[in-house]
C-alpha cells in the first residue's frame, strides 16, 4: 500500500498542468521541438512549397525587378484564379486516392455551354452558368457510377471522358469554333477589371485574423481540458497578430496599384470553404479515412461509395466553374478553352502544393500554394521573354521534385508510425 501511494505521489506532479516543466514544454522551445519532430517524422505540411516559392521569387526578382511589382502580381492573381478553382477539385479527388484527367475538357465544355446558351440562345447569364455547372455535376456522377458499379479505374474513365467531352465541346461550338462574350457584361468585367474596395479587403483580413484567433483559442482550450500540451495564449496572440499584420501589408501593397481582383476573392472563398469542409465536417473526416485506407473505412461503417461519388461530383463541378471563370477572363468561349496545359497545371498545382498522390493527405490550401508556384514560374519566364518550352521543363522538374518529396515523406511517416 505504501509503495502504491509513493508511486502515485511521484506521478502526480507529471499530471499537474501548473507544473513548470509542462509550461516550458508548452512554450516557445516546446513548439520548436514539436515542429522539428514533425518534420523529421515526415509531416512536412506546406514547408517545401513555401521554401520553393521563396527561391523562385528571389531568383526572378533579382533578374527582373518588375517581377514583384504590384501590377505584375495582380495579373498573376487573375491568371491563378481560373486554374486554381479547377485545382481545388483535383485536391478532392486526390484525397480519396483517385485522379481526374478530364478537368481541362470539362472546364472548356462548361465555357462553351455558357457561350452558346447566353450569346446564341439568349439565356440569362446566371441560368447559363447554372446549366454549365449542372453539366459538370452530371459528368462527375457518371464517373462515380463507372467507378463504383463497374470498377473502372478512374484513370481510364476520365481519360475516355477527356476525349468524349472534348468532342462534345467542338460539337457545341459548331463551325465557328469561337463565341465572343459581351465585353461590357458583368461576367467579363469580373474576369478582367473588377476589384474589391480597399476597405472591404482590409476588413476581411482583420476578420480572418479574429476567426483564426478564436479557432486557435478553442483548440487550445480543448487540448488543455484533455491534459495535452498546447501553445500559450501569448503565443497564439503573437502568431495571429503577426500573420494578420503581414496579410494587411500585402493587401496595402496591392492597393498601391489596382487592388485585389474579385475573381481572386472568389477563389480564396472557395479555398476557405473547402478547407472547412475537409477539416471540420464529418464528410471531410470520411474523405480522409477513405483516402488513407479504403477497407478500414468500410469496416468502420463509412459508405465508401457515397464518399467516392461526392469527390468525383465536386471535382467536376469545380472544373466547370473554373471554366466559367476562364471564359470571363478571356471574354470568349473557344475550341482552345481547357486544352493545352490547363489539365496538367491543375493537377500539378494540387501535387506541388502538398496534396499526396497516395490519398488521405492534403489541404485546400495546396491548390492555392501550388497555383501560385506555377503562375510565378510562368510570369517570371514571360518577363524574361523566354520560350514556353522552358516553362514546361521547369514546371515538370518542380512537379517531379514535389512527388519525390511526397514519397520520401510518406516513407518517413511509415517508419515513424505516423502514416
N, C-alpha and C positions, 0 to 999 in steps of 0.2 A: 504493500500500500504506500509506504514512504517513497519507494522508488518511482511509483506512478506519479505521485504528487510532484516529485522533483523534476520528472520529465515534462509534466505539464507546465511547471513554473519556468523551465528553460525554454519551452516552445512558445509561451505566451508573448514574450517581447517581440518574437518574429511576426506575430499576427497583429500586433498593435500598430494601427495606422499612424499614430502620433510619434512612433519611434523615429529617431533621427536618421537611421540607416535607410528607412523607407523614403524619407524626404529627399535624401541625397540621390537615391536611385531614380526618384521621380523628377529630379531636377534636370539641369542642362546636360550634365555629364551622362546621366542615365539615358536621356533622349539620344545623345550622340552614340552611346554604346548600343542602344537598341537599333539605331539606323545602320550602324556598321554590321551588326549581327544579321540584319535583314538582307543587306547587300551580299554578305558572304554566303548566306543560305540560298541565294538566287532570286530573292524578292526585290527586283531592281526597280519596279514601278516605271515612272517616266524619266528616270535619271539618264539612261543612254541617249534618248532623243533630245533631251534638254542640252546635254553636252554637245551632241552633234549639231544642234541648231546654233549654239553659241559659236562653234567653229565655223560653220557656214557663213554666218553673219559677219564674223570678224574678217574672214578671208575676202568676201565680196566688198565689204565696206572699205578695206584697206586698198583694194584695187580701184574701186569707183565710189567716191563719197556720196553719189546720188542714191546709192542703194538703200540706205536707211533714212532717206528724206521722207517727210510725212506724205508727200504726193505719191511717191512710189509705193509706200506701204499701204496707202488707201487703195490703190489699184490692185495690190495683192489681196486685200480683203475682199474686193469684188470678185476676183477670179477664184479665190479659195472657197467662196460660199457655195457655188453650184456643185462642184465635185465633192466638197466637204459633206453636203447633205447626203449625197449618194454613198459616201464612205461610211456614214452612220449606219446605213442599212447593212453594209458589209460587216461592221462590228457585230451586229445582232446575229448574223448567220455564222460568223466565225466563232462566236461564243458557244454555239452548240456543236462545233467541230465540223461544220459543213462549209460549202462555198457556193457562190452565185456568180457565174461567169457572164451573165446576160444583163447586168445592171446598166451597162452602157447602151445596149439596144433598147432596154425598157425606157430609159430616160429619153432617148431620141424618139421613140414611138409616142411617148407622152407629149413631147413638144409638137409632134406632127398632129396629134389629136386636137390639141389646143388651137393650132393654126387653122386647121380645116373647119372645126366647129365654130370658132369665133369669127374668123375672117370670111371664110367661104360660105358658111351657112347662117351667119348672123346670130349665133347663140350669145347670151350674156357671158362675159369673160369668166365670171365666177362659176357658172354652170359648166363651161368648157373645161376649166381646171378640175372641177369635181369629177367630171367624166374621165379625164386623164388619170387622176389618182385612183378612181374606182377600177379602171382597166388594169392598173398595176396590182391592185389587190387580187383581182381575178387571176392574173399571171402567177402571183405568189401562191395562191390557193391551188392552182394546177400543179406547180412544182411539189407542194406538200403532199398532194394526193399520189403523185408518181413515186415519191419517196416512201410514204407511209404504207400504201396499199400494194405497190409492186416492187418495192425495194430497189428502185432505180437510183444509182448513185447520183448525188447532186451535181457532181462534175459533169456527168453525161447529160442529165436532163436540162441543166442550164446552158450547156454548150449547144444542145439542139435548140433550146429556146432562143439563144443568141441569133442563130441563123434564121429561125422562123419569124421572130419579131422584127429582125432587120428587113426581111421580105415584106412583112406587113407594113412597115414604115414606108418603104418605097411605093407600095401599092396605094396607100392612103394619100400620099403626096401627089401621085399621078405624074403626068408627063412634065409638068413644070419643074418638079423637084425641089421647089423652094416657095415659101409663103412669107412675105414681109408683114410683120405685125405693125399696127398703128404706132407711129413713133411718139405721138403725144399722149398715148394711153397710160393709165396708172401702172399697168404691169411693166411696160418698157421703162417708165421712169424709175420704178423700183429697182430695176436691174442696172441703171446707168447713172442716175442723178439725184436720188432721194437720200437725204442724210438725217440722222437723229438730231433733234435740237440739243445744244450743248448741255443745257440744264438737265435734260432728261438722262443723258448719258452719265453725267456726274451723279445724279440721284440713284440710278440703277447700280452703279459701282458701290455707292455707300450702302444701299440696301443689301447688296450681295455680301458686303463685309459684315453687316449686322446679322444676317442669316447664318453666315459662316461661324460667327462667334457663338450664337445661340446653339447651333448644332454641335459645335465642339464642347460647349459647356454641358449640354445634356449627355453627350457621350462620356465625358469625364465623370459626371455625377453617377452614371450607371456603373462605370468601372470602379469607382471608389466604393459604391454600395456593395459590389461583388468582391471587394477586397483585393482588387488588382491595382497595379501601379498605373499612374497616369500623369500627364503634364499638369503643372500648377496653373492657377488662374492667371498669374502674371505672364507665364509663358504663352498661354493661349491668347491673352490680350495683346502681347507683343507681336505674336505671329499674325494675328488678324489685322492689327493696325498697320504693320509693315506691308503686308500684301495689299491691303486696301489703298494705302498711300501710293504704292507702285502702280497699281491699276489706274488711279486717278491721274497720276503724272503721265501715263501712256495716253489716256483719253485727252488730257490737256495738250499733248504733243500733236495728236491727230487734229485737234481743233485749231491748231496754228494754220492749217490748210482748210480742207473742205469738211472734215469731220468723219464720223463713223457711219458707214452706209447702213440703211435699214435692212438691206438684204443680209449683211453680215450679222446684224442683230437677230434676225430670224434664225440664222444658222446657230448662233450661240444659244438662243432659246431652246432649239431642238436638242442641242448638246446637253443642256442642263436638265431638260425634261427626261431624256433617255437615261442620263446618269441617275436621276432619282428613281426611275423605274427599275434599273438594274440593281441598285444598291439598297433601296428602301421598301420594295414591294415583294410580295410572295412570288409574283411572276419572275422577277429578277433572280430570286433565290433558286427557282426551278430552272431557269436558263443556265445558271452557273452549275447546278447539280447535274443536269443532263450533259452539259459540255465536259464536265470533269469525269463522270463515269455514268454512261447511259444505263447500264444494267443495275448499278446500285441505286440510281434514281428511280428506276422502275420498281425495284423491290421495296423502296421506301414509300410507294404509293403514289408517285407522281405520274400523271397522264403524259407519257413521253410524246405520244403522237400530237397532242394539242400543243405542246411546247414547240415541237418542230414546225407545226403549222403556223403558229404565231410568228416564229422567226422568219420563215420564208415570206409570209404576207407582209410583215413590217419592212423587210429588206426591199421588196418590190415596190411598196408604197413610197418609201423614201427615195428610191431611184426615180420613180415617176415625178415626185415633187421636185427633185433635183433637176429633172429635165425641163419642168415648167420654168424654174428659175434660170436655167441656161438659155431658154428661148427669150426670156426677158432681158438677159444680158446681151444677147446677140441681136435682139429685135427681129428675129426670124425663126422659122422652122424649116429645116432643110434636110436633104438626104445625108449630109455630113454630120448632123447632130447626133451625138452619142457614139460616134465612131472614133477612129484614131486612138489616142491614148487615154480617153475618158475611162474606159473599163479598167485598164491596168493601173491608172493613177488612183482610182477609187479603192481598189484592193490594196495597192502599195501603201496608201496613206494609213489605212487601218493597221497594217502589219508594222510599218515603220513607227507608228505612234505607240505601239506596245501591245496590241491585241495578239494573243497567241494563236498560231495556226493549229495548235493541238487541242483547242477548245478549253472552255472553263475559266479562262483568264482574259480580262480585257476591260476596257472602260470607254465610255462615250467620248471622253477627252482624248482618246487615242486618235480618233478621226481629226480632231482639231489640231493636235500637235503634228500629226503626220502630214496633213494637207499643207500646213504652214511650211514644213520642211520642203515638200515638193515644189510649192509655189516660190519659195525662196531660191531654190536652185534654178527654176525656170526664169524668174525675174533677173537674177544675177547674171546668167548667161546671155539673156536678151540685151541687158545694158552693155555687156561687153561685146555685143554684136558677133557672137559665136554661133555656130550652126546648131541646129536642133539635135544633130547626131550626138554631140557631147552631152546634151541634157538627158537623152535616153541612156547613155552609158553611165553617167554619174548617178542618175536615179536608180538604175539597175544595180550598181555597186552598193548604194545605200540600202536598197531593199535586201540584197544578199547579206550584208553585214547585220541588218536587223534580224533576219531569220537565224543567222548563226548565233547572235547574242541570245535570242529567244530559246534556241535549242540548248545552248550551254547553261542558261539559267534554269531551264527545266531539269537538266541532269543534276544541277546543284541542289535544286529543291528536293529531288528524289533522294539524293544521298543524305540530305539533312532531315528527311522525313516530313517535308512540307509541301509535297506535290499535291 
